[in-house]
C-alpha cells in the first residue's frame, strides 16, 4: 500500500477525496511544515493493543474460588505493624 502525505492546507482543500481514498484502503498522512501529525485510515481497521495481547487472554491464569474471601487474622495484623 502506498503512503501519501498532505499538508494541512492541501488536506482541507481535498478532504472529501482523501476520505474516499482512506475508505478504499489507502493510508493518508497529514503533516504541518513537513512534520507528520496524523493518519487518515479506513474506519474498520482494528487497533492493535500495545502489548500484543488482550486483557485476560492468558489461559494459564486461574483465579481461585476463595480469591475474595477475607484475609486470615495473621495477615491482617501484619498490615498494622
C-alpha positions as a LaTeX table, in Angstrom:
\begin{tabular}{lrrr}
\hline
Residue & $x$ (\AA) & $y$ (\AA) & $z$ (\AA) \\
\hline
Unk1 & 0.00 & 0.00 & 0.00 \\
Unk2 & 1.41 & 3.39 & $-0.99$ \\
Unk3 & 1.59 & 6.04 & 1.69 \\
Unk4 & 0.69 & 9.57 & 0.62 \\
Unk5 & 1.37 & 12.71 & 2.64 \\
Unk6 & $-0.54$ & 16.00 & 2.51 \\
Unk7 & $-0.03$ & 19.24 & 4.37 \\
Unk8 & $-2.97$ & 20.63 & 6.31 \\
Unk9 & $-3.82$ & 23.21 & 3.60 \\
Unk10 & $-3.94$ & 20.51 & 0.89 \\
Unk11 & $-5.99$ & 18.24 & 3.16 \\
Unk12 & $-8.58$ & 20.97 & 3.79 \\
Unk13 & $-8.96$ & 21.59 & 0.07 \\
Unk14 & $-9.24$ & 17.86 & $-0.76$ \\
Unk15 & $-10.83$ & 16.37 & 2.36 \\
Unk16 & $-13.63$ & 14.56 & 0.54 \\
Unk17 & $-11.19$ & 12.92 & $-1.90$ \\
Unk18 & $-8.82$ & 11.96 & 0.94 \\
Unk19 & $-11.64$ & 10.39 & 2.93 \\
Unk20 & $-12.69$ & 8.38 & $-0.13$ \\
Unk21 & $-9.08$ & 7.23 & $-0.64$ \\
Unk22 & $-8.78$ & 6.19 & 3.01 \\
Unk23 & $-12.11$ & 4.36 & 2.87 \\
Unk24 & $-10.75$ & 2.46 & $-0.14$ \\
Unk25 & $-7.82$ & 1.23 & 1.99 \\
Unk26 & $-5.18$ & 3.90 & 1.44 \\
Unk27 & $-3.30$ & 5.39 & 4.37 \\
Unk28 & $-3.01$ & 9.20 & 4.26 \\
Unk29 & $-0.54$ & 11.15 & 6.41 \\
Unk30 & $-1.45$ & 14.70 & 7.42 \\
Unk31 & 1.51 & 17.00 & 8.10 \\
Unk32 & 2.27 & 20.56 & 9.14 \\
Unk33 & 5.54 & 22.11 & 7.99 \\
Unk34 & 6.69 & 18.68 & 6.82 \\
Unk35 & 6.14 & 17.11 & 10.27 \\
Unk36 & 3.65 & 14.18 & 10.27 \\
Unk37 & 0.81 & 14.85 & 12.72 \\
Unk38 & $-1.95$ & 12.34 & 11.99 \\
Unk39 & $-3.00$ & 9.40 & 9.83 \\
Unk40 & $-6.24$ & 9.02 & 7.95 \\
Unk41 & $-7.03$ & 5.31 & 7.73 \\
Unk42 & $-10.12$ & 3.20 & 6.96 \\
Unk43 & $-12.57$ & 3.12 & 9.87 \\
Unk44 & $-12.74$ & $-0.69$ & 10.02 \\
Unk45 & $-9.04$ & $-1.20$ & 10.76 \\
Unk46 & $-8.67$ & $-2.79$ & 14.20 \\
Unk47 & $-6.34$ & $-1.08$ & 16.67 \\
Unk48 & $-3.59$ & $-3.43$ & 17.82 \\
Unk49 & $-3.00$ & $-3.49$ & 21.59 \\
Unk50 & 0.44 & $-2.19$ & 22.51 \\
Unk51 & 1.41 & $-5.44$ & 24.24 \\
Unk52 & 0.04 & $-7.71$ & 21.56 \\
Unk53 & $-2.42$ & $-9.48$ & 23.88 \\
Unk54 & $-5.79$ & $-8.55$ & 25.25 \\
Unk55 & $-6.67$ & $-8.42$ & 28.94 \\
Unk56 & $-7.46$ & $-11.85$ & 30.29 \\
Unk57 & $-6.03$ & $-13.69$ & 27.31 \\
Unk58 & $-3.63$ & $-15.86$ & 29.35 \\
Unk59 & $-5.29$ & $-19.28$ & 29.58 \\
Unk60 & $-2.88$ & $-20.40$ & 32.32 \\
Unk61 & $-4.17$ & $-17.78$ & 34.77 \\
Unk62 & $-6.76$ & $-19.27$ & 37.11 \\
Unk63 & $-8.49$ & $-17.24$ & 39.82 \\
Unk64 & $-9.12$ & $-19.42$ & 42.89 \\
Unk65 & $-12.65$ & $-19.71$ & 44.32 \\
Unk66 & $-11.58$ & $-18.10$ & 47.64 \\
Unk67 & $-9.94$ & $-15.08$ & 45.92 \\
Unk68 & $-12.25$ & $-12.53$ & 47.54 \\
Unk69 & $-12.59$ & $-14.21$ & 50.94 \\
Unk70 & $-11.47$ & $-12.19$ & 53.98 \\
Unk71 & $-7.75$ & $-12.41$ & 54.77 \\
Unk72 & $-6.59$ & $-14.50$ & 57.73 \\
Unk73 & $-6.14$ & $-12.62$ & 61.02 \\
Unk74 & $-2.32$ & $-13.01$ & 60.99 \\
Unk75 & $-2.11$ & $-11.42$ & 57.54 \\
Unk76 & $-4.36$ & $-8.52$ & 58.55 \\
Unk77 & $-2.26$ & $-7.99$ & 61.68 \\
Unk78 & 0.90 & $-7.62$ & 59.60 \\
Unk79 & $-0.58$ & $-4.50$ & 57.93 \\
Unk80 & $-0.90$ & $-2.63$ & 61.20 \\
Unk81 & 2.73 & $-3.05$ & 62.34 \\
\hline
\end{tabular}
